[in-house]
Amino acid sequence: MHRGEHPEIMWGLGLDPDSATLIEESAGPGFILRNLPPDALAWMRGQDGQSQMAWIPLDVWEGLSSSRRKACREVDTVRRVLIVPENCEPLETEQVLSEGFLTAVRTPLNRYKVRDAILRLRELDSLSADLRRKTDEVVLERELLARKSNHLSFLNRVLSRASASLDTGTILSKARTDLRHLLPVDVLCAVFWNRAESGPGLDTEMYLHCRMTPPEHAAWEQVLKGSAERLSGSVVTEVRQFCLTPGKALRQTPGPDDGRLLMLPLAAGGESFGCLALLTQKGLRLAKDQVQTLNAAVNHLALALRNALLYRQVKSMADHDGLTKIANRRRFEERLDEEAQRHGRYELPLSLILLDLDHFKNINDSHGHQAGDAVLKGVALLLEESLRSSDFPARFGGEEFAVILPHTSREQAVLLAERIRLRVSQRDFGQCEQPVRVTVSAGVAALEPGTRGQELVSLADQALYLAKNGGRNRVVVAGPETGEQRLAGDGEQAEERGGSERSAPEAAAQPRRTSGGMRA
């Protein structure tokens, strides 16, 4: 084991002379053994701070103080070999390793045992060198990842401007400016699609530069249309165009064939909904990190654009009335159809109350429209306070409200309508010193087997018509038979009013309310 001009130092701690001589001779000319007395205070530090090897007899090790043994274990640059007497009980490998020794050698020592221990040291040094090399590779890889992360973080910060807006055109305009920091973008256009409500085709929205000349505009439109059809597998049946660069003056804009065209699909939740078209310089070659960064940017843009499109869709189809914050007429009709279908399947009771504020126009004329708005909001709040969580209040018209009552019989609906009528009449809806009071008229109907939701609305509407013409501030209920009507109001018990109310067919022949919900 020749070590060249600089032999490696081995330490011996309390070795007898014969063992020290045997170890040094067995190791070869590449090693020098320095045998120290057991009580040596400074040891195990060789030349140039190199990794060393130490031979320590078991009795010497056990004779050391616990503090010195602890100090020896903490010196990682020394590989220790434990010399165990021949008559000693066998030591477990775990016990030897826990004391910080590389291996244990049993006396009597010989050349083979010494060289075997040294070979184990070499193997451990080789493994340590491999580990250091791997560590260096990991450090280098971390540096490369850190640079990529910094680049993506910068790009994400730029793309966060897109997330700050819910306007599709604003997001695309900012994206065109931001992507120019990554690659030369001359033109950015986009197309988005949805399945048509009627038929198998696509409803598309195209975002183009408005100041293109007609030939360029037609070329870009054809590219976007073809991309939508290719990615979706359907034919475009409707096209709506939006402007990305408002302006009256036309200017020369590169066409899709005037450079390298990158078509970047947009997807969210595993579903494609759009495509970006980027026109760059001809012959442009993208590096691997540019491609990765561009893909990351497109993923961020896809999320921002999808959110913007969904926001606009939700905004245009809002379920709640803007003033009263309860459901609007559209959502009411959807819910009524759902409840009517459930009624038909399970034969559960279903009732409906239609409420109309009496002389609401007088409130607007006397107290102003702000007071009228306050009354509408107050009545909506009162309905929510008076109903169960399963009941469904909605603003049916201008000053009309509707309440869907699942699992509610006609008799229970009448009691609830009367309770609501009394609460409305007793509440002050004024927001200042001057009181503002209002009464309501109500029509109640229950869905009979085999009838539809719209027929329930018609019955309740006819009952409400009778309540309005019977003096207002009362509840009229459509009876079990189509021609029967019952009325209750002013705190009185329900009774038939043969001369004052008309039957349902007669009421249907009378002039109906206008589209705004006003009655004569």
Secondary structure, 3 states (H helix, E strand, C coil): CCCCCCCEEEEEECCCHHHHHHHHHHHCCCEEEEEECCCCCCCCCCHHHCCEEEEEEHHHHHHCCHHHHHHHHCCCCEEEEEEECCCCCCCCHHHHHHCCEEEEEECCCCHHHHHHHHHHHHHHHHHHHHHHHHHHHHHHHHHHHHHHHHHHHHHHHHHHHHHCCCCHHHHHHHHHHHHCCCCCCCEEEEEEEEECCCCCCEEEEEEECCCCCHHHHHHHHHHHHHHHHHHHCCCEEEEEEEECCCCCCCCCCCCCCCCEEEEEEEEECCEEEEEEEEEECCCCCCCHHHHHHHHHHHHHHHHHHHHHHHHHHHHHCCCECCCCCCECHHHHHHHHHHHHHHHHHHCCCEEEEEEEECCHHHHHHHHCHHHHHHHHHHHHHHHHHHCCCCCEEEECCCCEEEEEEECCCHHHHHHHHHHHHHHHHHCCCCCCCCCCCCCEEEEEEECCCCCCHHHHHHHHHHHHHHHHHCCCCEEEEECCCCCCEEEEECCCCCECCCCCCCCHHHHHCCCCCCCCCCCC
